[in-house]
């Protein structure tokens, strides 16, 4: 696939993903059994200000993007489009989908919205054109402070959830379901829709402008959706492989890494050293002394003759 066609595919997939993301949010809002922490905040702000939910979503995204400035991160094309498009798509969905009050319909609508949001996440992250403003805030704080990514994510989302709940946002069983299920679902959709770029394209200056400087998750823990590796990390690893001078560094005959001792092996060695180490040391000392005496005796015997 040539570069222009690949770029077109990436942009189209990004736009479809952002549109579906907004529709998925509106489905969960209309289900009325709880929404994600950031949507709880948007709901609360909308109730207190009277500003439509979709516009509030845009405003929140823009405010979060301003926090990127002290973190010294530059947004990608996908980041900017995220701020601009998800809000209107969500507002369109709220206009099309009526509020539900029957429990079985609420559960079905929320489930469909959650599944659609996971698909939309894979679609808009897959083109690798920059993370959403909220994801960039999380990875930016992690990069600047060194705090574990799970603690940064938890701290941010608990904070916005509490603020949104105080303002009147809808916290319910759907909020808990979102927290537990979105990670495993996205771990399935992210690899499915990921677009693999040629190494030459990923190292291009124009490509860096499209992606921005914020780190974007490309691998997630199956259970919790925790960031394991970033785009910059994978690029650095590829660069090390490309510039390695080690023989066989690029081939299938590359030397296999030595196996790492597990915790049980380490514990066994530690216990063996504590129990039998002194005896082995004493035995070694005695053997060394005996050998020294034998050498001295032979030397004395040779001198006498």
N, C-alpha and C positions, 0 to 999 in steps of 0.2 A: 504494500500500500504506500503510495507516494505521500510526501509530507503534507501537501495541501488537502488531500482527501482525508488523511488521518486527523488533521486539525478540524475539518468540517465535522467529522464524526464525533470528535470530542466535544465540540460546542453544542451540537444537537443533543447528544446524550446528557450534557450538563443542564441544558434548558428543560428537557423532559423531566429529569430528576428533580429539579427545583420546583417545577410546576406540580408534580405529583406529591412532593413533600408538603406543599401548602394544602393540597386537597386532603392528604392524610391527616394533617393537624385538624382541619375543619371537621372531619369525620369523628375524631376522638372528642372534640369539643361538643359536638351535637349529641354524642352518646351520653354525655352528662354523668359519667361515673368516675371522673378524674382524668387529668392530663399530665403531661410531662412537667418537670419543675419549671422550665423556662416559659411554658405556656400557662402555668399557674400564675406566674408573675405578670405575663401579658394580660391575662384575664382580670387580675386584680387591678392593674393600672387602668384597663379599659372601663371597669366598673366605677372607679373613683374619678376618672377624668371625663368620661363620656365619649372618648375618642374611639372609633371603631377598632375592633380587635386586630384586623389586618394592618392598619396603619401603626398601631402600637407595636406590633411585631417588627415592623420596619424601623421604628424609632429605637426600640431596645437593641436591635442589631447594630444600628449606627452608633449608639452609645458604647456598646461593647467594643466596636471597631476602634473607637477613640482610645480605649485602654491599650490598644496595640502600640500607640506612639511611645509611651515610656518603656515599653518592652522592646522597642526598636525592631519591630516586625513590619514588613511591607506586604499588603494584601495582594493576592493573585486575582485574576479575572473572575474566577469562580467565587471568591470571597465577596467581591463587590456585587455580583449578580445575586448572590445569596441574600444580601441585605435588601436588594431592590425588588426581587421577584417573589419570595416566599410569602410575604405579607399580602400582596394582591391576590395570589392564588388561594390563600387561606380565606380571604374575604369573599372570593367568588364561591368557594365551597360552602361557606356559611349561608350565602344567599340561595344556593341551590338545595341544600340539605336541611330539612326541618328538624327542630328539636325533638328528641325521642323521650318517651316517658315509660314505655313498657320494657320491663327488665330484659326479656330475651332479645328484643330488638336492640336495646342499648349494648348488651354484651356482644351481639353479632356485629354491630356497627363499629364498636371499639376494636374488636379483634381484626376486622377488615382494615381499619385505619392503621393499626399497629403493623400489620403485615405489609401494607402499602408503604408505610413510612420506612420500613427496613429495605424494601426494594428501591425506594427513592433515594435512600442514603447511599446504597451501592451505586446507583446511577450517577449521582452528582459528585461523589468522591472518586469514582472510577476514572474519569478523564484526567485526574491529577492536575487540576488548574487552580489549586489553592483550597484550603479548608474553610469551613464556615467560621464566622466571627467568634462563636462561642468555643468551638474546638481550638481555634488559634489562640484564644485567651488562655485556655487550659495548658496547651503545650508551651506557650510563651512563658507563663509563670513557672512551669516546670523547668524550662531551659535556664531562666534567670536565677531561680532560687535553689535548684537542685533537689527540691522536695519531691518525694515519690509521686508519680503521675496519678495514682489512685487517690492519694490524699488531697491533691489539688482539685481533682474532679469532684470528689465528695464534698470538699469544703465549699466550692463554688455552687454546686447544685443544691446543697442543703440550705445555703444562705438565700438563694433566690426563691427556693420553695417556701421558706419561712416568711419572707417578705410578701410573696404573692398570697400566701394563706391569710396573713394578717390583713391584707387589702381586700380579701373576699374571693380569691381565686378558688377554683374547684379542686380540692384535694380529696381523693377517694381511692377505692380499690384499684381503679385504672392507673393511678399514679404509681402504686406499688407494682402492678403488673408491668408497667412500662420499665421501671427500674430493673426488674428481674429478667425481662425477656428481650429487651432491645439489643443487649450485647450478643447473646447467642444468635439472634436472628441476623444481625449485621455481619456476624462472622461467616454466615453462609452467603449473603448477598454481595459483600465486598469483593471476594475473589471472583465471583460469577461475572461481575460487570467491570472488573479492573481492565484498563487498557494498558498493555505493555508497550512502552516506548523504546525505540532503539537507543542504545547507549550514546550514540553520537548526538541524537536529538536531546537527550536529557542533559548533556553537557553544554548545549548551545546557550548563548547568552539570551537569545530571544525566548527560549523555553523558560529560563529562570524568571524572566519578566512575567510570563503567563502564570507561573506557579506562585510567584511572590517568595518571600523568605520565611514564612511561617511553616513550621513542621506539620506534616499531615500524616495521620495514622495510616499505615498500610498493613499492619498485622494486629490482630486483636485476640485477647484471651477468649477462649470458647465460652467461658462461664460468665465473665463480667464485662467484656468489651474493653479491657484495659489496654492502653497503648503499649506495644512491645517494641516497635521499631518505627522510625520516622523516615520520610523521604531522604532527608539529608544523611541519615545513618546508612541507608542502603546505597546512596550515591558514593559515600566515603568508602564503603566496603568494596564496591565495584572498582573504584579508582585504585585502591590498594592492590586488588587482584591484577588490574591492567598494568600497573607499574612495578609489580613484584619481579625481582631478579632471580628468585629461587628457581632452581631446575625443577621442571614438572609442575610449576605453580598453576599453569593454565591447562594441563592435560588430565586425562582420566587416570594416569599413573601417578598422580600426586600422592605423596606419602600420607598415610592415614594418621590422624592425630592419635597421640597416645591416650589410652583410656583413662578417664578420671576416676579416682577412688571415690566410692560412695561413703556415706556417713558410717555405715556399719564397718567397712574396712578400716576407716580411720580410727574408730572406737576400739576395734580389735587390736590394732597396732599400739594404741595408747595403753590399753590394759596390759598387753603383753610386756610392754616396756616397764610399767610400774611393778608388775609381779616378778618378772624374771630378769629384768635389766641388771639389778645389782649383782645377782649370781653370775650372769654372763660376764660382767665387767671384772669380778673377782677371779673367775676362771681364766679370763684372758690375761690378767695380770700375773697369775701364777704360771701360766704357760710361758709368758714372756720372760719371767724370772728364771724358770727352768732352762729355757733355751739359752739365756745369757750365761748361766752357770756352766752348761755343757760346752759352750764356745770357749769360755775361760779355761775350763779343764783341758780341752784339746790344745789350746794355745800353750798352756803350761807344760803339757806333755811333750809338745813339739820342741819347746825351748830346752827341756832337759836332755833331749836326744840330739 
